[in-house]
Amino acid sequence: MRPTWAAISLEALKENYSEIKRNLTAGTQLMAVIKANAYGHGAVECARALETIGADWFGVALIEEGIELRKAGISKPVFCLGGFWQGQAATAVESGLTPALFRIDSAQELNTIAGEAGRTLDYHLKVDTGMGRLGVPVSELREFARRLQEFKNIRLDGVLTHFADADSDGGNYTARQVSDFEVALRILNDLGYSPYWKHAANSAGIHAHSDSHFNLARAGATLYGLTRDVLARRPDPFALSPVMSLHSKIIMLKSVPDGTPLGYGRSFITKRASRIATIPIGYADGLRRGLSNNGQVIVCGRIAEIVGRVSMDLTIVDVTDIPQAEIGSEVVLIGTQGSSRIMAEDMAERIGTISYEIVTGIGSRVPRIYSSP
Ligand SMILES: *Cc1c(COP(=O)(O)O)cnc(C)c1O
């Protein structure tokens, strides 16, 4: 096997879940958001581990992701944040998934399919309070909810909204979203609906806006221990640990003279006699090309610079100042070794993105190695 892998700590995942839950308003349940293959961590393995500690809900983006969980035997409620595509209603019903709903045509489809199956299907109505993406605008909610009353085979069991800016340090915008969400809940109440589930908070909302917890909150990033570019700076984040670390090994080591070009485009030329290591990981694995001449790794507990361009399968590292480095030495790209640490947030910052994109981008050909659940 190629010596490149992502280590996933299911212990850290479970501890993070429990820690986030401890910080919720009493009585609030916690949805573990495991869309996009659990942000690159492996949806089935993460769901199984979280089910053992009694996770309340799972959240996915797609019906396909929900089906994957059901096939793996996950029995807890699964919420599909993005609703479903035309033609998927039957699968949603069969698999017992709970979809978000925000379009009349999907309500109609769901109603017909549920009727044919002789079932009543629960859904959660998504309200747009300021994200401007999915969801019924609050101004159109009354009319929309009236039209929903004609569908007798589906039941409005929850209402949700999504925050646009809960990680900003101001917080006024989120406060406004919360109060608009409360307006939406009153509108639905007026029309005779009594949805049980009410949810708004993502990781940043959970952390900075305790008045947004309602009776269900949805955590993604913090579940995986991502914090610095996820949460507002205040209050201090809960005690969370990164779940993923990324590793490889030196497979080639050479001494080259001053003035040696390295990698595609000769974008790096040594300025001294150097020891240069090659590691078998590249942008096809999610080690972003923007880290060319711009990234760092850890070798023998010490920071080493990425030199030259990151290529598809291989990357070059300058280990001149790390004489202990040898063929087979482990290289940590994300994680801790000795007293050195590189977090997904650090890698993200270097290339102007967020840690979410780093972890979800770790390629499918990087095996995930799980610590026992
Ligand atoms: C992805 C997602 C979440 C989780 O967001 P985090 O910032 O990762 O906690 C919550 N709600 C919705 C609707 C989402 O799409």
PDBQT file of the ligand as one rigid body, heavy atoms in Angstrom, charges set to zero:
ROOT
HETATM    1  C1  LIG A 401     -23.544  22.005   6.434  1.00  0.00    +0.000 C 
HETATM    2  C2  LIG A 401     -24.687  22.509   7.189  1.00  0.00    +0.000 A 
HETATM    3  C3  LIG A 401     -24.637  22.606   8.591  1.00  0.00    +0.000 A 
HETATM    4  C4  LIG A 401     -23.375  22.361   9.395  1.00  0.00    +0.000 C 
HETATM    5  O1  LIG A 401     -22.583  23.524   9.346  1.00  0.00    +0.000 OA
HETATM    6  P1  LIG A 401     -21.229  23.634  10.199  1.00  0.00    +0.000 P 
HETATM    7  O2  LIG A 401     -20.785  25.028   9.991  1.00  0.00    +0.000 OA
HETATM    8  O3  LIG A 401     -20.280  22.662   9.559  1.00  0.00    +0.000 OA
HETATM    9  O4  LIG A 401     -21.567  23.286  11.584  1.00  0.00    +0.000 OA
HETATM   10  C5  LIG A 401     -25.785  22.987   9.261  1.00  0.00    +0.000 A 
HETATM   11  N1  LIG A 401     -26.921  23.270   8.582  1.00  0.00    +0.000 NA
HETATM   12  C6  LIG A 401     -27.002  23.212   7.233  1.00  0.00    +0.000 A 
HETATM   13  C7  LIG A 401     -28.278  23.565   6.556  1.00  0.00    +0.000 C 
HETATM   14  C8  LIG A 401     -25.890  22.852   6.503  1.00  0.00    +0.000 A 
HETATM   15  O5  LIG A 401     -25.964  22.811   5.155  1.00  0.00    +0.000 OA
ENDROOT
TORSDOF 0
